[in-house]
Amino acid sequence: MVYSGAGKCHRRGNTGEIESLFFCLQTGIGVGVIAFIMGRFVERKKYTDNHSL
């Protein structure tokens, strides 16, 4: 907080840090979803190959 001299306090936000945090969270969730979908396709292919004989 910064004192402005007139008895008011102004809060300075760290928007760069918050923006970076949101970007990291979004990237992590996106990678997790893509890895999950790719894993499902690989396992489905293995399952159908083994049971089609």
Rosetta silent file (secondary structure, phi, psi, omega in degrees, C-alpha in Angstrom):
SEQUENCE: MVYSGAGKCHRRGNTGEIESLFFCLQTGIGVGVIAFIMGRFVERKKYTDNHSL
SCORE:     score description
SCORE:     0.000 S_00000001
   1 L     0.000  147.145 -178.151    0.000    0.000    0.000 S_00000001
   2 E  -119.679  130.590  178.025    1.160    3.494   -0.755 S_00000001
   3 E   -84.237  125.019 -175.056    0.348    6.492    1.402 S_00000001
   4 L   -91.200   -5.637  178.139   -0.793    9.387   -0.771 S_00000001
   5 L    96.736  -19.835 -178.981   -0.422   12.115    1.860 S_00000001
   6 L  -104.823   19.892  179.929   -4.109   12.969    2.135 S_00000001
   7 L    82.804   12.043 -179.884   -4.929   10.105    4.477 S_00000001
   8 L  -110.741  142.356  175.448   -5.756    7.750    1.641 S_00000001
   9 E  -110.815  133.494  177.221   -4.090    4.474    0.927 S_00000001
  10 E  -114.452  134.300 -179.461   -3.874    3.159   -2.579 S_00000001
  11 L   -96.899  127.768  176.127   -3.162   -0.465   -3.228 S_00000001
  12 L   -93.308  127.932 -179.472   -0.842   -1.303   -6.061 S_00000001
  13 L   -91.213  147.972  174.963   -1.669   -4.573   -7.759 S_00000001
  14 L   -96.583   70.374 -173.834    0.876   -7.019   -9.081 S_00000001
  15 H   -66.358  -30.131  178.576   -1.051   -7.655  -12.269 S_00000001
  16 H   -64.734  -40.432  179.563    1.965   -9.139  -14.037 S_00000001
  17 H   -69.112  -40.647  179.622    2.348  -11.845  -11.411 S_00000001
  18 H   -67.557  -41.076  178.029   -1.362  -12.656  -11.400 S_00000001
  19 H   -62.638  -40.089  178.237   -1.447  -12.739  -15.193 S_00000001
  20 H   -65.653  -39.858  178.013    1.529  -15.090  -15.199 S_00000001
  21 H   -62.058  -46.248  178.671   -0.166  -17.324  -12.628 S_00000001
  22 H   -62.591  -38.805  178.844   -3.330  -17.561  -14.737 S_00000001
  23 H   -63.600  -43.859  179.323   -1.271  -18.328  -17.830 S_00000001
  24 H   -64.251  -42.255  178.687    0.565  -21.150  -16.025 S_00000001
  25 H   -63.775  -43.572  179.771   -2.673  -22.604  -14.670 S_00000001
  26 H   -63.213  -41.785  179.162   -4.330  -22.449  -18.071 S_00000001
  27 H   -64.913  -43.869  179.966   -1.331  -24.110  -19.718 S_00000001
  28 H   -62.833  -42.690  178.863   -1.196  -26.861  -17.100 S_00000001
  29 H   -66.024  -41.784  179.628   -4.895  -27.631  -17.411 S_00000001
  30 H   -62.406  -43.861  179.023   -4.678  -27.640  -21.214 S_00000001
  31 H   -65.075  -39.598  178.081   -1.729  -30.021  -21.243 S_00000001
  32 H   -62.443  -42.519  179.784   -3.495  -32.309  -18.780 S_00000001
  33 H   -65.792  -44.618  179.834   -6.624  -32.459  -20.912 S_00000001
  34 H   -63.533  -42.752  178.906   -4.666  -33.153  -24.105 S_00000001
  35 H   -64.041  -39.312  178.916   -2.596  -35.886  -22.407 S_00000001
  36 H   -63.313  -45.680 -179.490   -5.762  -37.487  -21.010 S_00000001
  37 H   -64.571  -43.185  178.929   -7.463  -37.551  -24.425 S_00000001
  38 H   -64.513  -38.733  177.016   -4.379  -38.957  -26.146 S_00000001
  39 H   -63.407  -38.634  177.392   -4.065  -41.633  -23.457 S_00000001
  40 H   -62.781  -42.651  179.927   -7.694  -42.619  -23.962 S_00000001
  41 H   -64.834  -40.427  179.959   -7.151  -43.033  -27.713 S_00000001
  42 H   -65.503  -45.973 -179.694   -4.022  -45.172  -27.195 S_00000001
  43 H   -66.656  -36.748  178.093   -5.719  -47.441  -24.644 S_00000001
  44 H   -63.717  -40.853  179.417   -8.833  -47.760  -26.809 S_00000001
  45 H   -64.874  -42.746  177.860   -6.687  -48.822  -29.752 S_00000001
  46 H   -62.147  -43.042 -177.875   -4.867  -51.418  -27.620 S_00000001
  47 H   -64.596  -44.397 -178.270   -8.171  -52.737  -26.278 S_00000001
  48 H   -71.494  -31.732  177.805   -9.814  -53.063  -29.701 S_00000001
  49 H   -68.220  -37.955 -178.293   -6.703  -54.687  -31.227 S_00000001
  50 H   -75.583  -31.425 -175.140   -6.562  -57.364  -28.505 S_00000001
  51 H   -98.097    2.498  179.293  -10.279  -58.196  -28.552 S_00000001
  52 L   -90.476   -4.484 -179.362  -10.823  -58.276  -32.306 S_00000001
  53 L   -81.731    0.000    0.000   -9.076  -61.650  -32.708 S_00000001
